Structures are given as structure tokens and as C-alpha cells.
Amino acid sequence: MLATLALLLPVLTSCAIASPAVPDQRLIAHWEGLDRFGGMSRDEIVKQRTKVQEVATELTIAPDGRVTGHVGGAELSGGTVESNRGWLGRSLHLKTDFIIRGRLYGAVAPGSEDGIHEINAPFNLVGTRIDGTLFVIRGAFEYPYPTLRLRLDPKSGS
């Protein structure tokens, strides 16, 4: 039984993994919020070189899946939103429904690390709110540090 499951698991998960696609129509909006920022790097986060603070976040998700906006003082460029899991992942509570991938250019907050940062922001849509975490991706063998607790509401009038 266990051997059969081990053989079928890759087939089942490959069928259940969500492919990048146009986002859920409910995501197409201008989103904003004040989010808790902890730092861009291990030094900033672990050694507390940057003060934990609230920063304004604004993101716009377009019908074609492009994401633009700002996280504090940093600009999001090359952003896309994709599905992040399929029915099996949802059933097993693995991953999140959606993920934003892109690059942040600049410092998020005064005194934080400046430059270009690859980011991933896995999230769920909870009611009418985006609820997730923004991670800085440093490399294949480094831990992706949670940089920002993401809580965004659709801008009224969108």
C-alpha cells in the first residue's frame, strides 16, 4: 500500500499543481494597506539593524496577471501573480492559493537595505483581503527571509 502511494504521489501532485494563469477575477484591483516590515536581509532581521515598522503597500493586479506597485519606498517591477496550488494542495493545506513573484527596487524603509531584491509573496484571499507574507529570495541554498506581513484591502472605488 505504501509503495503504491509512493509511486502514485508524483503523478497525483503533478496533476494537482496549479499552473501559472490569469489570476482569479477577484484579485484584479488596486490593493493597499499598512504592513509590518522587519528588514530585507538576515542582518536586518536577526540582528535587528532595522526598526520593525509599518510601511504603506500599494499593489495593482491587472487582468493579464501583471503586478505593479510599491512596498514602502521600494518599487515592484516585473511582478506577476500566479496560482500557487491545485486541489490536492488545497485539500492537504499545502502552500497558498496565489503567489506574487517579482523584484523590489530600492529601500523599503529609511535605513533598510537598498538595491534590487527578488521576492515571492505567497497569499490567500481571505474574504476581501489579501493575507500573506513577502519573502526576499537570496539563492537556492539560503533561507527566504519573511520581510513583510502582507495585509491588503481593495481600494474603495476600484
PLY file of the C-alpha trace (Angstrom):
ply
format ascii 1.0
element vertex 158
property float x
property float y
property float z
element edge 157
property int vertex1
property int vertex2
end_header
0.00 0.00 0.00
2.74 2.45 0.99
4.78 1.57 -2.11
1.75 2.15 -4.33
1.14 5.53 -2.73
4.82 6.44 -3.17
4.55 5.63 -6.88
1.26 7.48 -7.37
2.13 10.60 -5.36
4.28 12.24 -8.08
1.54 11.61 -10.66
-1.21 12.96 -8.41
0.74 16.03 -7.37
1.79 16.86 -10.93
-1.88 16.80 -11.92
-2.91 18.85 -8.90
-0.21 21.54 -9.04
-1.60 24.80 -10.29
-0.09 26.23 -13.44
0.60 29.92 -13.92
-2.54 31.51 -15.30
-4.56 34.69 -15.36
-5.43 35.41 -11.72
-8.80 34.84 -10.11
-11.04 37.73 -11.20
-11.49 38.78 -7.55
-7.80 39.74 -7.43
-7.97 42.27 -10.25
-7.93 45.55 -8.31
-5.78 48.18 -6.67
-4.80 46.95 -3.20
-3.38 48.93 -0.30
-2.55 48.64 3.35
-0.09 49.32 6.16
2.11 46.27 6.56
4.62 45.24 9.22
8.18 45.43 7.84
11.04 43.66 9.61
14.00 44.07 7.26
15.38 42.98 3.88
18.29 40.76 4.92
19.34 38.33 7.62
21.40 41.06 9.29
18.49 43.46 9.34
16.03 40.86 10.61
18.06 38.70 13.01
20.40 41.40 14.33
17.55 43.95 14.35
19.51 46.53 12.37
16.28 47.95 11.00
13.47 49.06 13.27
10.31 46.94 12.86
7.77 49.37 11.46
4.60 49.83 9.48
5.06 50.68 5.78
2.47 51.60 3.18
2.00 48.97 0.49
0.14 49.55 -2.77
-0.22 46.90 -5.45
-2.24 46.83 -8.64
-3.13 43.46 -10.15
-4.02 43.71 -13.85
-6.28 41.29 -15.78
-3.23 39.78 -17.54
-1.60 38.87 -14.20
0.94 41.72 -14.07
1.50 43.28 -10.64
2.88 46.78 -10.13
3.19 48.99 -7.09
5.27 50.00 -4.10
6.26 48.43 -0.80
7.27 51.35 1.36
9.88 53.23 -0.68
10.70 50.28 -2.96
9.11 49.83 -6.39
7.82 46.42 -7.53
8.93 45.62 -11.07
8.37 42.57 -13.26
5.67 41.39 -10.88
3.25 38.62 -11.77
0.55 36.83 -9.82
0.01 33.12 -10.35
-1.94 30.25 -8.89
0.23 28.55 -6.28
-1.57 25.26 -5.69
-4.20 22.94 -7.09
-6.99 20.95 -5.50
-4.65 18.45 -3.81
-2.51 21.16 -2.21
-5.66 22.92 -1.01
-7.04 19.65 0.42
-3.79 18.98 2.27
-3.40 22.64 3.34
-0.08 22.93 1.49
1.10 26.29 0.14
-1.24 29.22 -0.53
-3.75 29.83 -3.30
-1.71 32.56 -5.02
1.83 33.92 -5.23
3.32 37.19 -6.45
6.84 36.99 -7.92
8.95 39.97 -8.92
11.71 42.37 -7.90
11.77 45.24 -5.44
13.98 48.17 -6.41
15.15 50.44 -3.62
14.91 50.58 0.15
11.57 49.66 1.71
12.16 51.92 4.72
14.76 54.52 5.66
17.90 52.71 6.78
16.93 49.35 5.27
18.98 47.59 2.62
18.83 49.32 -0.77
19.22 47.58 -4.13
17.38 45.01 -6.18
15.69 42.14 -4.33
13.95 39.08 -5.80
10.74 38.49 -3.90
7.95 35.96 -3.55
4.72 36.81 -1.77
2.50 33.76 -1.21
-1.01 34.71 -0.13
-4.64 33.73 0.18
-7.71 35.81 -0.44
-9.49 35.85 2.92
-12.87 37.45 2.48
-11.99 40.58 0.54
-8.43 40.86 1.93
-5.06 39.67 0.63
-3.40 37.85 3.53
0.18 36.60 3.18
3.88 37.23 3.61
6.52 38.80 1.37
9.85 36.92 1.27
13.23 38.04 -0.08
14.81 35.27 -2.18
18.62 35.25 -1.92
19.63 31.99 -3.61
18.84 28.32 -3.97
20.55 27.34 -0.71
19.61 30.27 1.52
16.53 30.59 3.67
13.98 33.04 2.21
13.51 35.60 4.98
9.99 36.86 5.69
10.32 40.58 5.13
6.78 41.86 5.35
3.47 40.64 6.78
1.13 41.37 3.86
-2.41 42.58 4.64
-4.05 44.46 1.78
-7.60 45.61 1.18
-9.06 46.64 -2.17
-9.01 50.41 -2.57
-12.51 51.76 -2.24
-13.94 52.75 -5.58
-11.93 50.17 -7.58
0 1
1 2
2 3
3 4
4 5
5 6
6 7
7 8
8 9
9 10
10 11
11 12
12 13
13 14
14 15
15 16
16 17
17 18
18 19
19 20
20 21
21 22
22 23
23 24
24 25
25 26
26 27
27 28
28 29
29 30
30 31
31 32
32 33
33 34
34 35
35 36
36 37
37 38
38 39
39 40
40 41
41 42
42 43
43 44
44 45
45 46
46 47
47 48
48 49
49 50
50 51
51 52
52 53
53 54
54 55
55 56
56 57
57 58
58 59
59 60
60 61
61 62
62 63
63 64
64 65
65 66
66 67
67 68
68 69
69 70
70 71
71 72
72 73
73 74
74 75
75 76
76 77
77 78
78 79
79 80
80 81
81 82
82 83
83 84
84 85
85 86
86 87
87 88
88 89
89 90
90 91
91 92
92 93
93 94
94 95
95 96
96 97
97 98
98 99
99 100
100 101
101 102
102 103
103 104
104 105
105 106
106 107
107 108
108 109
109 110
110 111
111 112
112 113
113 114
114 115
115 116
116 117
117 118
118 119
119 120
120 121
121 122
122 123
123 124
124 125
125 126
126 127
127 128
128 129
129 130
130 131
131 132
132 133
133 134
134 135
135 136
136 137
137 138
138 139
139 140
140 141
141 142
142 143
143 144
144 145
145 146
146 147
147 148
148 149
149 150
150 151
151 152
152 153
153 154
154 155
155 156
156 157
